[in-house]
Amino acid sequence: MRTLQSIAGAAKETARSFEEIIQFGPFNSAVQRRWKKKPTVTAQVRLETHRTRDHKLDKLTSRLNQLNLVLGLHKVMSTRKRGPFVSVQLVSRWKNVVGLNISAGAFLRKYPHIFETFTHPVRRNVCCRIRAKMKKLIEEEEAVIRELESENVGRLKKLLMMSVNGTLHIHALRLVRRELALPLDFRESILGKYACDFHLVDVEIVSLACSRDEDLGVAEVEKWREKEYREKWLSEFETQYAFPINFPTGFKIEAGSREKLKNWQRLPYVKPYERKEVVKVRTCGGIQRFEKRAVSILHEFLCLTVEKMVPVERLVHFRKDFGMEGINVLELVLKHPGIFYVSTKGNNQTVILREAYGKGCLIDPNSVYVVRRKMLDLVFLGRRNTRELKTWKQIKDKSNNVVGNNNGGGTRDGDWVIPLLESSTD
């Protein structure tokens, strides 16, 4: 019996060794065991989980998205030539055009300070229109943008000076027209009017017709560096290539990241308005200097905007003109949380310049931002203080219908309470 068990055990060992020989033998030498790799942390994963959120900036961008919906609906409503109002039934058909995720009636009731709903006296259907206060603010914004014509010319010159070939695509400028505070007809009112400064190379490509203006070739971060050097008495070695860093509240700095950030701040790079040789990526430190130049271009681009924020999908259209074709813009922005912040509220991913905001408001406001902030205040109000929207006659008529008021003499409802209280006190 023991002999049979030993023979069976030997047979099993022989079979096991034979399988190992077949699996890792000379005929299967290329077969290797593949160990499970660690999951790579992509930009999208880092955007959703591996970062510290700024709730004030998220709240601001969500309100701005709602304001953009309001302005988009007003734009569609203004195309109607029958009158200054449209039916709610027609607005519901524009739901997908505007981008509403709720019903049109619920959206109109959500902002009574912006939209006014009423019953048509003839057709007896529910209609809506923009209130006079909101309409006045929209006209005020257009007037302010027209007054900033010279500033818009300088802003476009700076963008052209930052580009590699000195050209920009008009389609890309049209996408960021509102962010740059350009008029709706900027192609005719600015590019066509100032032919001595701008030249249309093609139907959709514009270039500088004059020589470079060196006075405009000073970036905003360079002004900040000069201020830091003079006021805080920092060394030129520390501030020559540095950027303002403002981490969000609750941000945890990992071990060793302080030293990396310090070395990155001292790293030299080609500034956005400088005309030097293109940085060779394959040289020592070339990748870091190439990325730092891209950070400086994005920083200057955001400084040129009115509200210091731009959607990521619109920034992508400038990569070729600015020489950033091989860079993932979202990954680059997430790599520097002390300079930029990405808000995911709404349908867009919006890049915000962190140093420009304090407590959810722009630190250095401009005339266009002031008007848009008034519009945003109407969005913030929501359904509050709706009593102010009614006329004095409507309030008076409503108060006369309340039970317990005088109805031409006689006793009022509720008069029986007074003798009851007197008897209880006795």
Protein Blocks (a to p, Z undefined) as FASTA:
>chain_A
ZZmmmmmmmmmmmmmmmmmmmmmmmklmmpccdddddddddfklmmmmnccddfklmmmm
mmmmmmmmmmmmmmmmmmpmkbccdcfklmmmmmmmnopabdfklmmmmmmmlpccdddf
klopacddddfklmmmmmmmmmmmmmmmmmmmmmmmmmmmmpmnopacfklmmmmmmmno
pafklmmmmmmmmmmlpccfblmbccdfbdcdfklmpcfklmmmmmmmmmnopafklmmm
gccddddehiacdehklmmmmmmmmpccddfkbccddddfkbghklmmmmmmmmmmmmmm
mmmpmnopacfklmmmmmmmnopmkpcfklmmmmmmmlbccdfehjbdcdddfklpgghi
afbacfklmmmmmmmmmmmnmmgoklmmpcfklmmmmmmmpghiaehiajdehjlmmmmm
mmmmZZ
